[in-house]
């Protein structure tokens, strides 16, 4: 999530077996808040870039890594390699598995064929419909956006698992694959 050209949050999901809560309370998603617009903390972003994103010991899966790299570039110290530990990029895995996704998206007149939401629904099924927060209640909008993006991080995790299995079984799309219906 960006505020202007700087990251505002970092969303992490480590799988259903990971418990990042206190005393086993079942928390699965980590949200790192880098600070509001005026109190943005470059040191905190640099710390996370250096000690997590650029650490090859932490295997990471992204959705559109090039976009992350572009937006983080202004906050990354010289010599820090954000690609260290990059295990996969779900957008590119989806393109490898089914090169016709863009055409399917066009037929459905859906602008977000490579979005996490569209791919999750297309590959994981309709139960993965992630709803964008509405504008109805501006007081809860930021909380809804945080929840939505945290859910997207889980979607990326499960997309990676599904796409890895699909590509290992058969690197070509299945015959008669159907896309998301909307």
C-alpha positions in Angstrom: 0.0 0.0 0.0 1.4 3.4 -1.1 1.0 6.8 0.3 2.2 9.1 -2.5 5.3 7.3 -3.8 6.3 5.8 -0.5 5.0 2.6 1.1 2.6 3.0 4.0 2.1 -0.6 5.0 3.8 -4.0 4.6 1.4 -7.0 4.7 2.8 -10.5 5.4 1.0 -13.8 5.5 3.1 -16.9 6.3 0.5 -19.7 5.9 -2.1 -21.3 8.0 0.5 -23.0 10.2 2.2 -19.7 11.2 0.9 -18.1 14.4 2.3 -14.6 14.9 -0.1 -13.8 17.8 0.4 -13.8 21.5 0.3 -17.2 23.2 -1.3 -19.0 20.2 -4.2 -16.7 19.6 -4.3 -17.7 15.9 -3.1 -14.5 14.2 -1.9 -15.3 10.7 -1.3 -11.9 9.1 1.3 -9.3 10.0 0.7 -5.6 9.2 3.6 -3.3 9.5 2.5 0.4 9.6 5.4 2.7 8.4 3.6 5.8 9.6 1.0 8.3 8.3 1.8 10.8 5.6 3.6 13.4 7.7 5.2 11.0 10.1 6.5 8.6 7.5 9.6 6.9 8.9 12.4 6.2 6.3 14.5 4.5 9.0 11.7 2.0 9.6 11.3 1.2 5.9 15.0 0.9 5.6 15.1 -1.5 8.5 12.4 -3.8 7.0 14.0 -3.6 3.6 17.4 -4.6 5.0 16.3 -7.1 7.6 13.4 -8.8 6.0 12.8 -8.0 2.3 16.5 -8.3 1.4 17.2 -11.2 3.7 17.6 -14.4 1.5 16.8 -16.5 4.6 13.2 -15.4 4.4 11.6 -16.8 1.3 9.1 -14.4 -0.2 6.4 -14.6 -2.8 5.2 -11.4 -4.4 2.5 -10.3 -6.8 4.1 -8.1 -9.4 7.6 -7.8 -7.8 8.7 -5.1 -10.3 6.0 -2.8 -8.9 7.2 -3.4 -5.3 10.8 -2.7 -6.4 9.9 0.5 -8.2 7.9 1.9 -5.2 10.5 0.9 -2.6 13.5 2.1 -4.5 13.5 5.6 -2.9 13.6 4.0 0.5 16.2 1.3 -0.1 19.8 1.8 1.0 22.5 1.4 -1.7 23.5 -2.2 -2.0 20.3 -3.7 -0.6 18.9 -6.3 -2.9 15.1 -6.6 -2.6 15.2 -9.7 -4.8 17.1 -11.7 -2.2 14.9 -14.4 -1.0 12.4 -13.9 -3.9 10.9 -17.3 -4.3 8.1 -16.5 -6.8 5.9 -13.8 -8.4 2.3 -15.0 -8.7 1.5 -12.7 -11.6 4.3 -14.2 -13.7 3.5 -17.7 -12.6 -0.1 -17.2 -13.8 1.1 -15.9 -17.1 3.3 -19.0 -17.5 0.4 -21.3 -16.6 -2.1 -19.7 -18.8 -0.8 -17.2 -21.4 -4.4 -16.5 -22.6 -5.4 -14.8 -19.3 -5.2 -11.4 -20.9 -7.5 -12.4 -23.7 -9.9 -13.9 -21.1 -9.8 -10.7 -19.2 -10.6 -8.7 -22.3 -13.6 -10.9 -23.2 -15.0 -10.4 -19.7 -14.2 -6.7 -20.0 -12.4 -6.9 -16.6 -9.6 -4.4 -16.2 -7.9 -6.4 -13.4 -7.1 -9.8 -15.0 -3.7 -9.9 -13.2 -4.9 -8.5 -9.9 -4.7 -10.7 -6.9 -8.5 -10.5 -6.6 -9.2 -11.7 -10.1 -6.5 -14.4 -10.1 -7.6 -15.7 -6.7 -11.2 -16.0 -7.9 -10.1 -17.5 -11.3 -7.6 -20.0 -9.9 -8.8 -20.7 -6.3 -12.5 -20.4 -7.0 -15.4 -18.1 -6.3 -15.1 -18.3 -2.6 -12.0 -16.2 -2.9 -13.9 -13.1 -4.0 -12.1 -10.3 -2.2 -14.3 -7.3 -2.0 -12.7 -3.8 -2.4 -13.7 -1.5 0.5 -16.4 0.9 -0.4 -16.6 4.6 0.1 -19.7 4.5 2.3 -18.0 5.0 5.7 -14.9 7.2 5.5 -14.2 6.6 9.2 -13.7 2.9 8.7 -12.1 3.1 5.2 -8.5 2.8 6.3 -9.4 -0.2 8.6 -11.2 -1.8 5.6 -8.3 -1.2 3.3 -5.9 -2.8 5.8 -8.1 -5.8 6.1 -8.5 -6.0 2.3 -4.7 -5.9 1.7 -4.0 -8.3 4.5 -6.5 -10.7 2.8 -4.7 -10.1 -0.5 -1.4 -11.2 1.2 -3.1 -14.5 2.1 -4.5 -14.7 -1.5 -0.9 -14.4 -2.8 0.2 -17.2 -0.5 -2.5 -19.6 -1.7 -2.2 -18.5 -5.3 1.5 -19.4 -5.1 0.7 -22.9 -3.7 -2.0 -23.5 -6.4 0.1 -22.2 -9.3 3.2 -24.1 -8.2 1.1 -27.4 -8.2 -0.5 -26.5 -11.6 2.9 -25.7 -13.2 4.5 -28.9 -11.7 1.6 -31.1 -13.0 1.4 -29.5 -16.5 3.0 -26.2 -17.4 0.2 -25.6 -20.0 -3.3 -24.5 -19.1 -5.9 -27.2 -18.8 -8.2 -27.8 -21.7 -11.4 -25.9 -21.4 -10.2 -23.7 -18.5 -12.9 -21.1 -17.7 -12.2 -17.7 -16.2 -13.9 -15.9 -13.3 -17.4 -14.8 -14.0 -17.3 -11.5 -12.4 
